[in-house]
Amino acid sequence: MQAVVFGWLIYSHTKDPMALGLIGLAEAIPAISMALFGGHLADQLNRKKLILTFLFMLFLVSAGLTFFTFNAETNFIRFGTLPVYILIFLTGLARGVLGPTISAFFAQLVPKTLYASASAWSSTVWQLGAVTGPAIGGLIYGFLGAFAASTFVCVFIVITACCYLFIKSKPALRASEGISLAESLTTGIRFVFKNQIMLSAITLDLFAVLFGGAVALLPMFADQVLGTGAEGLGLLRAAPAFGAVIMALTLAHRPPVTHTGKKLLAAVAGFGICMILFALSTNFYLSLALLALSGMLDSVSVIIRSTIMQVITPDEMRGRVSAVNTIFIGSSNEIGAFESGFAARLLGLIPSVIAGGAMTLMVVASTWKLAPSLRKLELKNLHSTG
């Protein structure tokens, strides 16, 4: 919901694709900067309390956005877009800690033999929120305005915090005690870079999202290509997550434990093709279908990568390894948003998305050739050795 509010609010007052790209950059920089330290905290402190602390920070940010949107026109005239970008920056700081902490906490709650299925169910529930959030946010924004949409965001953050209160705390193993902070921060990086399967899976996802994503430009597609308003934007934002839910439910019952690497590479290639076709589409319903299909294919990648990470990583390192994942993947959407905005200004809206999809296909081809261990990956073998 907040992504729709931020995106449409900025675009409606600037009509500039670069302004949309800067939204991603404003969130990615602090998220990346905080991720390693957030992972360190997740391996040293009570993870549940850490999550609740930074959810409270997200609540304060959302409350600030709500206050700004109460009289948005006047505030934009007086202050410009800077206050909104500051709030986005603070959101990134919170995400830099929440990302690795939530991932590490999740792994403590589930037996290792159930990681593939649990990751699929977790992805399903998350994607359900991602489906309903943009759709509801776009509808509320379109019919009731930005203030009402921002208020709903605050309410749902409070509900999220209440849900975490019902989960019992789990003490984390602290193998990093007695080592320096610098060594602790770099442990996760060394672990990932020494594991060829994990590194290649993360790198593949990173570059695919970095070049292939078009989500940041959806306000422009909704306005200039498809002729819809904030309501249509909400549906476009929800479509990938809707497709991801369908695929995640399927994989929850039938985890991709055989021919895993080939399925991963095929899914990322299909994602790139979907982006190219989406750029060429001028029909709203066809565009929705292509975005939903891209979400289905992206879900395959997310579930396989998260399962690999959970199975291979020791519990005492989960926070820091998750932090590396956050740096590579968690912020690739935001950096990709900046790249999309820059490319759209440089090449034009449609050519930039086509070029991004083509780059995704090139990344898949390179990974197929350079990472045979990933291509030959059988997830069932990881379970048997994990």
C-alpha positions as CSV (number, residue, x, y, z in Angstrom):
1,M,0.0,0.0,0.0
2,Q,2.8,2.4,0.9
3,A,4.6,1.8,-2.4
4,V,1.4,2.8,-4.3
5,V,1.0,5.9,-2.1
6,F,4.7,7.0,-2.5
7,G,4.8,6.2,-6.2
8,W,1.5,7.9,-7.3
9,L,2.1,10.9,-4.9
10,I,5.5,11.6,-6.4
11,Y,4.5,11.0,-10.0
12,S,1.3,13.0,-9.8
13,H,3.4,16.0,-8.7
14,T,6.4,15.6,-10.9
15,K,5.4,13.5,-14.0
16,D,9.1,12.6,-14.1
17,P,10.3,8.9,-14.5
18,M,13.6,9.9,-12.8
19,A,11.6,10.9,-9.7
20,L,10.1,7.4,-9.6
21,G,13.6,6.0,-9.9
22,L,14.8,8.1,-7.1
23,I,12.2,6.5,-4.8
24,G,14.0,3.2,-5.2
25,L,17.4,4.8,-4.7
26,A,16.3,6.6,-1.6
27,E,15.2,3.4,0.0
28,A,18.0,1.1,-1.3
29,I,20.9,3.2,0.0
30,P,20.0,3.1,3.7
31,A,18.8,-0.5,3.4
32,I,22.1,-1.7,2.0
33,S,24.1,0.5,4.4
34,M,22.2,-1.0,7.4
35,A,21.9,-4.6,6.3
36,L,25.3,-6.0,7.5
37,F,24.9,-4.3,10.9
38,G,21.3,-5.4,11.0
39,G,22.4,-9.0,10.4
40,H,24.9,-8.6,13.2
41,L,22.2,-7.4,15.6
42,A,20.0,-10.3,14.5
43,D,22.7,-12.8,15.6
44,Q,23.4,-11.0,18.9
45,L,20.0,-9.8,20.2
46,N,16.5,-11.1,20.7
47,R,15.1,-11.3,17.2
48,K,11.5,-10.8,18.2
49,K,12.2,-7.7,20.1
50,L,14.4,-6.4,17.3
51,I,11.5,-6.9,14.8
52,L,9.0,-5.1,17.1
53,T,11.4,-2.2,17.6
54,F,11.9,-1.5,13.9
55,L,8.2,-2.1,13.1
56,F,7.6,0.8,15.5
57,M,10.1,2.9,13.5
58,L,8.1,2.0,10.3
59,F,4.9,3.1,12.1
60,L,6.5,6.5,12.9
61,V,7.5,6.9,9.2
62,S,4.0,6.0,8.0
63,A,2.6,8.4,10.6
64,G,4.8,11.1,9.1
65,L,3.6,10.4,5.6
66,T,0.0,10.5,6.8
67,F,0.7,13.9,8.3
68,F,2.3,15.1,5.1
69,T,-0.6,13.9,2.9
70,F,-3.2,15.6,5.1
71,N,-2.6,18.8,3.1
72,A,-0.4,17.4,0.3
73,E,-0.9,20.2,-2.2
74,T,0.2,22.9,0.2
75,N,3.0,20.8,1.6
76,F,4.4,20.1,-1.9
77,I,4.3,23.8,-2.7
78,R,6.1,24.7,0.5
79,F,8.6,21.8,0.9
80,G,8.7,20.1,-2.5
81,T,9.2,16.3,-2.6
82,L,12.1,16.3,-0.1
83,P,10.1,15.3,3.0
84,V,8.7,12.3,1.1
85,Y,12.1,11.2,0.1
86,I,13.3,11.6,3.7
87,L,10.5,9.3,4.9
88,I,11.4,6.8,2.2
89,F,15.0,6.9,3.4
90,L,13.9,6.1,6.9
91,T,11.9,3.2,5.6
92,G,15.0,1.9,4.0
93,L,16.9,2.1,7.4
94,A,14.2,0.1,9.0
95,R,14.2,-2.5,6.2
96,G,17.9,-2.9,6.5
97,V,17.4,-4.4,9.9
98,L,14.0,-6.0,9.5
99,G,15.0,-8.0,6.4
100,P,17.7,-10.2,7.9
101,T,16.1,-10.3,11.3
102,I,12.7,-11.6,10.0
103,S,14.5,-14.2,7.8
104,A,16.6,-15.4,10.6
105,F,13.7,-15.6,13.0
106,F,11.6,-17.5,10.5
107,A,14.3,-20.2,10.2
108,Q,14.3,-20.7,14.0
109,L,10.6,-21.6,13.9
110,V,10.6,-24.4,11.2
111,P,12.4,-27.8,11.1
112,K,15.1,-27.9,8.4
113,T,13.3,-30.8,6.6
114,L,10.3,-28.6,6.0
115,Y,12.1,-25.5,4.7
116,A,11.1,-25.8,1.1
117,S,7.4,-26.2,1.9
118,A,7.6,-23.6,4.7
119,S,9.3,-21.1,2.4
120,A,6.5,-21.7,-0.1
121,W,3.8,-21.1,2.5
122,S,5.6,-18.1,3.9
123,S,5.9,-16.7,0.3
124,T,2.2,-17.3,-0.2
125,V,1.1,-15.4,2.9
126,W,3.5,-12.5,2.1
127,Q,2.3,-12.4,-1.5
128,L,-1.3,-12.4,-0.4
129,G,-0.5,-9.1,1.4
130,A,1.4,-7.9,-1.7
131,V,-1.7,-8.7,-3.8
132,T,-4.3,-7.0,-1.6
133,G,-2.0,-4.2,-0.5
134,P,-1.4,-2.4,-3.8
135,A,-5.0,-3.1,-5.0
136,I,-6.5,-1.7,-1.8
137,G,-4.0,1.1,-1.6
138,G,-4.8,2.1,-5.2
139,L,-8.6,2.0,-4.6
140,I,-8.4,4.0,-1.4
141,Y,-6.1,6.5,-3.0
142,G,-8.3,6.8,-6.0
143,F,-11.6,7.2,-4.1
144,L,-10.6,8.6,-0.7
145,G,-7.2,10.2,-1.3
146,A,-3.6,9.8,-0.1
147,F,-4.4,10.7,3.5
148,A,-6.9,7.8,3.9
149,A,-4.5,5.4,2.2
150,S,-1.6,6.4,4.5
151,T,-3.9,6.0,7.5
152,F,-4.6,2.4,6.5
153,V,-0.9,1.7,6.3
154,C,-0.5,2.8,9.9
155,V,-3.3,0.5,11.0
156,F,-1.9,-2.5,9.2
157,I,1.6,-1.9,10.7
158,V,0.0,-2.0,14.2
159,I,-1.8,-5.3,13.3
160,T,1.5,-6.7,12.1
161,A,3.2,-5.9,15.4
162,C,0.3,-7.4,17.4
163,C,0.7,-10.7,15.4
164,Y,4.4,-10.8,16.3
165,L,3.5,-10.5,20.0
166,F,1.8,-13.9,19.8
167,I,5.0,-15.7,18.6
168,K,7.3,-17.0,21.3
169,S,10.9,-15.7,21.4
170,K,13.6,-18.0,20.4
171,P,17.2,-17.5,21.7
172,A,19.8,-17.4,18.9
173,L,23.1,-19.2,19.1
174,R,25.9,-16.6,19.5
175,A,29.0,-18.2,18.0
176,S,30.2,-14.7,17.0
177,E,30.9,-13.7,20.7
178,G,34.5,-12.7,21.3
179,I,35.2,-11.6,17.7
180,S,35.4,-8.0,16.5
181,L,32.5,-6.2,15.0
182,A,34.3,-5.9,11.7
183,E,34.9,-9.6,11.6
184,S,31.3,-10.3,12.5
185,L,30.0,-8.1,9.8
186,T,32.1,-9.8,7.1
187,T,31.4,-13.4,8.2
188,G,28.2,-13.5,6.2
189,I,29.9,-12.1,3.1
190,R,32.7,-14.7,3.2
191,F,30.2,-17.5,3.8
192,V,28.1,-16.6,0.7
193,F,31.1,-16.0,-1.6
194,K,32.6,-19.4,-0.6
195,N,29.4,-21.3,-1.5
196,Q,29.1,-21.4,-5.3
197,I,25.4,-22.5,-5.4
198,M,24.2,-19.8,-3.1
199,L,26.4,-17.1,-4.7
200,S,25.2,-18.0,-8.3
201,A,21.5,-18.1,-7.2
202,I,21.7,-14.8,-5.5
203,T,23.6,-13.2,-8.4
204,L,21.2,-14.5,-11.0
205,D,18.2,-13.1,-9.1
206,L,20.0,-9.8,-8.5
207,F,20.7,-9.0,-12.1
208,A,17.4,-10.3,-13.3
209,V,15.5,-8.0,-11.0
210,L,18.0,-5.2,-11.5
211,F,17.5,-5.1,-15.3
212,G,14.2,-6.9,-15.9
213,G,11.8,-5.2,-13.4
214,A,9.3,-2.7,-14.6
215,V,7.3,-2.2,-11.4
216,A,8.8,1.3,-10.7
217,L,7.5,2.5,-14.1
218,L,3.9,1.2,-13.6
219,P,2.6,4.7,-12.8
220,M,3.8,5.8,-16.2
221,F,2.4,2.8,-18.0
222,A,-0.9,3.3,-16.2
223,D,-1.0,7.0,-17.2
224,Q,0.6,7.1,-20.7
225,V,0.1,3.6,-22.2
226,L,-2.9,2.0,-20.6
227,G,-4.9,5.1,-19.6
228,T,-5.8,4.1,-16.1
229,G,-5.6,6.1,-12.9
230,A,-4.5,5.2,-9.3
231,E,-7.2,2.4,-9.3
232,G,-5.7,0.8,-12.3
233,L,-2.2,1.3,-10.9
234,G,-3.2,-0.6,-7.8
235,L,-4.3,-3.6,-9.9
236,L,-1.1,-3.5,-12.0
237,R,1.0,-3.5,-8.8
238,A,-1.1,-6.4,-7.4
239,A,-0.9,-8.6,-10.5
240,P,2.6,-9.9,-10.1
241,A,1.9,-10.8,-6.5
242,F,-1.4,-12.5,-7.5
243,G,0.6,-14.7,-9.9
244,A,3.2,-15.4,-7.2
245,V,0.4,-16.6,-4.8
246,I,-0.8,-19.1,-7.3
247,M,2.7,-20.5,-7.9
248,A,3.6,-20.4,-4.2
249,L,0.5,-22.5,-3.3
250,T,1.5,-25.0,-6.0
251,L,5.1,-25.2,-4.8
252,A,3.9,-25.6,-1.2
253,H,2.4,-28.9,-2.2
254,R,5.0,-29.9,-4.7
255,P,8.3,-28.2,-3.8
256,P,10.9,-28.0,-6.7
257,V,13.3,-30.6,-5.3
258,T,14.2,-32.2,-8.6
259,H,15.9,-30.5,-11.6
260,T,15.9,-27.4,-9.4
261,G,18.6,-25.4,-11.1
262,K,17.2,-25.9,-14.6
263,K,13.7,-24.8,-13.3
264,L,15.3,-21.7,-11.7
265,L,17.0,-20.7,-14.9
266,A,13.9,-21.3,-17.0
267,A,11.8,-19.3,-14.6
268,V,14.1,-16.3,-14.7
269,A,14.3,-16.5,-18.5
270,G,10.5,-16.6,-18.7
271,F,10.4,-13.5,-16.4
272,G,12.5,-11.6,-18.9
273,I,10.2,-12.6,-21.8
274,C,7.2,-11.4,-19.8
275,M,8.7,-8.0,-19.3
276,I,9.4,-7.6,-23.1
277,L,5.8,-8.6,-24.0
278,F,4.5,-6.3,-21.2
279,A,6.4,-3.4,-22.7
280,L,4.7,-4.0,-26.1
281,S,1.2,-4.5,-24.8
282,T,-1.4,-1.7,-25.0
283,N,-4.2,-3.7,-23.6
284,F,-4.9,-3.4,-19.9
285,Y,-6.0,-6.9,-19.4
286,L,-3.2,-8.4,-21.4
287,S,-0.8,-6.3,-19.4
288,L,-2.4,-7.6,-16.1
289,A,-2.0,-11.2,-17.4
290,L,1.7,-10.8,-18.3
291,L,2.4,-9.2,-14.9
292,A,0.7,-12.1,-13.2
293,L,2.7,-14.6,-15.2
294,S,5.9,-12.7,-14.4
295,G,4.9,-13.0,-10.7
296,M,4.4,-16.8,-11.0
297,L,7.9,-17.2,-12.5
298,D,9.5,-14.8,-10.0
299,S,8.0,-16.9,-7.2
300,V,9.8,-20.0,-8.4
301,S,13.1,-18.1,-8.1
302,V,12.3,-16.6,-4.7
303,I,11.3,-20.0,-3.1
304,I,14.3,-21.9,-4.5
305,R,16.7,-19.2,-3.4
306,S,15.3,-18.8,0.1
307,T,15.2,-22.6,0.5
308,I,18.9,-22.9,-0.5
309,M,19.8,-20.1,2.0
310,Q,17.8,-21.6,4.9
311,V,19.2,-25.2,4.4
312,I,22.8,-24.3,4.0
313,T,23.2,-21.5,6.6
314,P,24.1,-22.4,10.2
315,D,21.7,-20.9,12.8
316,E,24.3,-18.7,14.5
317,M,25.0,-17.0,11.1
318,R,21.5,-16.6,9.8
319,G,21.2,-12.9,10.5
320,R,24.4,-12.0,8.7
321,V,23.9,-14.3,5.7
322,S,20.3,-13.0,5.4
323,A,21.9,-9.5,5.5
324,V,24.0,-10.4,2.5
325,N,20.9,-11.6,0.8
326,T,19.2,-8.3,1.6
327,I,22.0,-6.4,0.1
328,F,22.0,-8.4,-3.1
329,I,18.3,-9.1,-3.5
330,G,16.3,-7.1,-0.9
331,S,17.5,-3.8,-2.4
332,S,17.8,-4.9,-6.0
333,N,14.2,-3.9,-6.6
334,E,14.9,-0.3,-5.4
335,I,18.2,0.0,-7.3
336,G,16.4,-1.6,-10.3
337,A,13.8,1.1,-9.9
338,F,16.4,3.8,-10.2
339,E,17.9,2.0,-13.2
340,S,14.4,1.8,-14.8
341,G,13.8,5.5,-14.2
342,F,17.2,6.5,-15.6
343,A,16.8,4.1,-18.6
344,A,13.2,5.4,-19.3
345,R,14.5,9.0,-19.4
346,L,17.4,8.0,-21.6
347,L,15.8,5.5,-24.0
348,G,12.1,6.2,-23.6
349,L,9.5,4.2,-21.6
350,I,8.8,1.2,-23.8
351,P,12.4,0.7,-25.2
352,S,13.9,0.8,-21.7
353,V,11.7,-2.1,-20.5
354,I,12.4,-4.1,-23.7
355,A,16.1,-3.6,-23.2
356,G,15.8,-4.7,-19.6
357,G,14.0,-7.9,-20.5
358,A,16.7,-8.6,-23.1
359,M,19.4,-8.1,-20.5
360,T,17.7,-10.6,-18.2
361,L,17.8,-13.2,-20.9
362,M,21.6,-12.5,-21.4
363,V,22.1,-12.9,-17.6
364,V,20.4,-16.3,-17.7
365,A,22.5,-17.4,-20.7
366,S,25.7,-16.4,-18.9
367,T,24.7,-18.1,-15.7
368,W,23.9,-21.3,-17.6
369,K,27.4,-21.4,-19.0
370,L,29.4,-20.0,-16.0
371,A,27.6,-21.7,-13.1
372,P,27.3,-25.5,-13.8
373,S,26.8,-26.2,-10.1
374,L,23.6,-24.2,-10.1
375,R,22.4,-25.6,-13.4
376,K,22.9,-29.2,-12.1
377,L,21.3,-28.4,-8.7
378,E,19.0,-30.9,-7.2
379,L,17.4,-29.5,-4.0
380,K,16.6,-33.0,-2.7
381,N,20.4,-33.5,-2.4
382,L,20.8,-30.4,-0.3
383,H,18.1,-31.7,2.1
384,S,19.9,-35.1,2.4
385,T,23.2,-33.4,3.2
386,G,21.7,-30.6,5.3
